[in-house]
Every structure is written in structure tokens, then in C-alpha cells.
């Protein structure tokens, strides 16, 4: 039996409950790679959820974080 190192795991997003494919074994082609998060945004999301989230929820939480963070005054 041959094991495919690019296994795609069916998952359910813990935020929206929608199914998606987690491609952690081939992270460069995973749907989450379409969302560019800062370290602070990643920490914010990790404080709310465990595991992988769908790209739509990652974008929504990124936007939520950006609205919550304090505005810097020059």
C-alpha cells in the first residue's frame, strides 16, 4: 500500500461548521494559505479556536481583529 504524503483531510470548521479540506500534509496548497495573517492575528484566532478553520472564517476573524485592535495615533 502506498501512502500519499499530500493527504487531504475532510474537516469541519469549528466556527461556521462548514466542511472543508485540510491539506496540512501539503500546506503550500491548503486553502488557508490564501489568507495572510500576522503573528498577532494568528494569536488572536488561536485564543478563540483550536485546530484548522476554513479560509472564509480566517478572513472574517482577521477583519474582526483589525477592527478590535487599538488605533495608533501618530
Phi and psi in degrees as a GROMACS rama.xvg file:
@    title "Ramachandran Plot"
@    xaxis  label "Phi"
@    yaxis  label "Psi"
@TYPE xy
-98.4709  133.883  UNK-2
-97.6468  129.376  UNK-3
-85.9525  118.321  UNK-4
-72.3463  -8.3731  UNK-5
-106.353  46.1442  UNK-6
-62.7792  135.052  UNK-7
-108.265  117.01  UNK-8
-97.3174  119.004  UNK-9
-61.6304  129.39  UNK-10
-133.895  166.17  UNK-11
-122.011  128.22  UNK-12
-64.8942  127.657  UNK-13
-69.7206  -14.3783  UNK-14
-90.6605  -49.9455  UNK-15
-106.91  -8.03651  UNK-16
67.1398  16.7509  UNK-17
-89.3482  143.943  UNK-18
-74.1718  148.597  UNK-19
-156.829  166.426  UNK-20
-98.2739  121.678  UNK-21
-89.5131  124.429  UNK-22
-114.825  50.0761  UNK-23
-60.0985  -27.1905  UNK-24
-74.5654  -13.0866  UNK-25
-142.308  60.4379  UNK-26
-54.9728  -28.9234  UNK-27
-65.2721  -17.8255  UNK-28
-115.869  9.94467  UNK-29
-72.8531  149.235  UNK-30
-60.0902  -27.9507  UNK-31
-68.5095  -19.9153  UNK-32
-71.5889  -8.17541  UNK-33
-80.7987  -5.85591  UNK-34
-115.072  117.592  UNK-35
-94.6114  111.275  UNK-36
-109.479  144.654  UNK-37
-79.0017  167.552  UNK-38
-60.0368  -40.7084  UNK-39
-64.0205  -40.0802  UNK-40
-65.7784  -41.0167  UNK-41
-60.8857  -44.0334  UNK-42
-63.362  -41.2112  UNK-43
-59.0661  -49.5062  UNK-44
-64.5243  -42.5875  UNK-45
-64.5955  -26.4145  UNK-46
-74.0834  -16.8447  UNK-47
-103.437  -32.2358  UNK-48
-138.49  151.92  UNK-49
-106.761  147.734  UNK-50
81.8207  -168.793  UNK-51
-83.1832  144.923  UNK-52
-118.491  157.466  UNK-53
-71.0526  159.977  UNK-54
-61.7147  -36.4091  UNK-55
-62.3458  -42.3261  UNK-56
-71.212  -36.2713  UNK-57
-59.7009  -43.5498  UNK-58
-64.2638  -41.2714  UNK-59
-64.5487  -42.9585  UNK-60
-70.8219  -32.337  UNK-61
-61.3949  -45.4565  UNK-62
-64.0911  -42.4558  UNK-63
-60.6684  -45.151  UNK-64
-60.0354  -45.5015  UNK-65
-62.6277  -31.3937  UNK-66
-77.7796  -27.1339  UNK-67
-85.6866  -28.3252  UNK-68
-67.6743  146.695  UNK-69
-64.7662  144.352  UNK-70
-82.4687  128.09  UNK-71
-83.1866  135.622  UNK-72
-105.099  128.509  UNK-73
